[in-house]
């Protein structure tokens, strides 16, 4: 459109160093890819994560939705690998409009993953990811990098990628689809040009 409708979440580059990752192509609609991060229930069913409590969701401004998680991997070896044997990961997933989002992990590591989805056609989307790792000290940086790599590449993306390549979205919500309903409102309220 002629003017920006919302701000992209800002990352403090004094505290975090950005790394632009190679884009990935998925066989799905960009809204489906963005909404995946809002689906907190799939964290336990698909990704085998323990939830300390139900995740919460809410609108953020006119064009955003945020889901906040307190979780950790269920398998013991992943708890050891991620340093979550005795604690949980505090994370959030926040959308910006319909095709961009940011994942923030604040404890035990400190990093962000921002991505934007570009539709190539009705069935294919290119995702542009940028990871922001902590500059605080070398140990914090290494901890952030390790947790990011283990969770993102070895657990979440690998499992999500299989679903993205084989699933079609059919509009319709159940009573427990609270985050999807909020995201659907955001998408429906975006102006068209």
C-alpha positions in Angstrom: 0.0 0.0 0.0 1.0 3.7 -0.1 1.9 3.9 3.6 3.2 1.5 6.2 0.3 0.2 8.4 2.5 -1.1 11.3 6.1 -1.2 12.5 8.3 -4.2 12.1 9.5 -5.3 15.6 12.7 -3.5 16.4 15.7 -5.5 17.6 18.4 -3.6 19.7 21.5 -4.2 17.5 23.7 -3.0 20.4 22.6 -6.1 22.3 22.1 -8.5 19.3 24.2 -9.3 16.2 22.1 -10.2 13.1 22.9 -13.1 10.8 21.0 -13.3 7.5 20.2 -16.9 6.8 19.5 -18.4 3.3 15.9 -18.1 2.2 13.8 -21.3 2.2 11.0 -22.2 -0.2 7.9 -24.0 1.1 5.0 -25.5 -0.8 2.3 -23.6 1.1 0.6 -20.2 1.5 2.4 -17.5 3.4 -0.4 -17.1 5.9 -0.3 -20.8 6.7 3.5 -20.5 7.5 3.0 -17.5 9.7 0.0 -19.0 11.6 2.1 -22.1 12.3 4.0 -20.2 15.0 0.7 -19.2 16.7 -0.4 -22.8 17.0 0.9 -23.5 20.5 -0.9 -26.8 20.8 1.3 -28.4 18.1 4.3 -27.7 20.3 3.4 -30.7 22.4 1.8 -33.0 19.8 4.3 -32.5 16.9 7.4 -31.2 18.6 7.2 -33.2 21.9 7.6 -30.2 24.1 6.4 -30.0 27.7 4.3 -26.9 28.4 4.6 -25.5 31.9 1.2 -23.9 31.4 -1.2 -23.2 28.6 0.3 -20.6 26.3 -1.5 -17.2 26.1 -2.4 -15.2 23.0 -3.6 -11.7 22.4 -3.8 -9.0 19.8 -0.9 -6.5 19.7 -2.0 -3.3 18.0 -4.2 -3.3 14.9 -2.1 -5.8 12.9 -0.4 -8.2 15.2 -0.9 -11.3 17.4 1.4 -12.6 20.1 1.6 -16.1 21.7 3.7 -16.5 24.8 5.1 -20.0 25.7 6.8 -21.5 28.8 8.0 -24.9 27.6 10.9 -27.3 27.2 11.7 -30.4 25.2 10.3 -33.7 26.6 13.1 -36.1 25.6 15.8 -36.2 28.3 18.7 -35.8 25.8 17.2 -32.6 24.4 16.7 -31.3 27.9 20.4 -31.9 28.5 21.4 -30.4 25.1 19.3 -27.3 25.7 20.1 -26.8 29.4 16.5 -27.2 30.3 16.6 -30.2 32.7 15.5 -28.0 35.6 14.0 -25.0 33.9 11.7 -24.0 31.1 12.2 -21.9 28.0 10.4 -18.6 27.9 9.5 -17.7 24.4 7.1 -15.6 22.4 5.9 -15.6 18.7 4.6 -12.3 17.4 3.2 -11.6 14.0 3.6 -8.3 12.2 0.8 -8.1 9.6 0.1 -11.3 7.8 3.5 -12.4 6.4 6.1 -11.4 9.0 6.8 -12.6 12.5 9.5 -12.6 15.2 10.3 -15.4 17.7 11.9 -14.2 21.0 13.6 -16.6 23.4 14.5 -14.8 26.6 15.5 -17.6 28.9 17.7 -19.7 29.2 19.3 -18.2 26.1 18.7 -14.8 24.5 18.0 -14.6 20.8 15.4 -13.6 18.2 14.4 -15.1 14.9 12.6 -12.8 12.5 11.2 -13.9 9.2 9.1 -12.5 6.3 7.2 -14.7 3.9 7.0 -13.7 0.2 4.3 -15.5 -1.9 5.7 -16.8 -5.1 2.3 -18.0 -6.2 -0.8 -19.4 -4.4 1.0 -22.6 -3.4 4.7 -21.6 -2.9 6.3 -19.2 -0.4 9.8 -18.0 0.1 10.7 -17.4 3.7 13.5 -14.8 4.5 14.9 -15.5 8.0 17.3 -13.4 10.2 18.6 -14.6 13.5 19.8 -12.2 16.2 22.2 -13.6 18.7 23.2 -12.0 22.0 26.3 -9.8 22.1 26.5 -9.7 25.9 29.5 -12.0 26.3 31.0 -15.0 24.4 29.4 -17.5 26.7 25.9 -15.9 26.2 26.5 -15.8 22.5 27.6 -19.5 22.4 24.6 -20.5 24.6 22.2 -18.6 22.3 23.7 -20.0 19.2 23.6 -23.6 20.5 20.0 -23.4 21.7 18.9 -21.7 18.4 20.6 -24.4 16.3 19.4 -27.4 18.4 15.8 -26.2 18.7 15.4 -24.5 15.3 17.1 -26.9 12.9 17.1 -30.2 14.7 13.7 -30.1 16.2 11.2 -27.5 15.0 12.0 -26.7 11.4 12.7 -30.3 10.5 9.3 -31.5 11.8 7.4 -28.4 10.5 8.9 -28.7 7.1 7.3 -32.2 6.6 3.9 -30.7 7.5 4.3 -27.6 5.4 5.1 -29.6 2.3 2.0 -31.9 2.6 -0.8 -29.8 4.2 -3.4 -27.7 2.7 -5.2 -25.1 4.8 -9.0 -25.3 4.8 -10.6 -22.2 6.4 -12.6 -23.0 9.5 -11.9 -22.8 13.2 -12.8 -24.8 16.3 -13.4 -23.4 19.8 -9.8 -24.0 20.8 -8.3 -22.1 17.8 -8.1 -18.8 19.7 -4.8 -17.7 18.2 -5.9 -18.6 14.7 -9.1 -16.7 15.1 -7.1 -13.6 16.2 -4.7 -14.0 13.2 -7.7 -14.5 10.9 -9.1 -11.2 12.2 -5.8 -9.4 11.5 -5.6 -10.8 7.9 -9.3 -9.9 7.3 -8.8 -6.3 8.5 -5.7 -5.6 6.3 -6.7 -3.2 3.5 -6.4 -4.4 -0.1 -5.2 -2.2 -2.9 
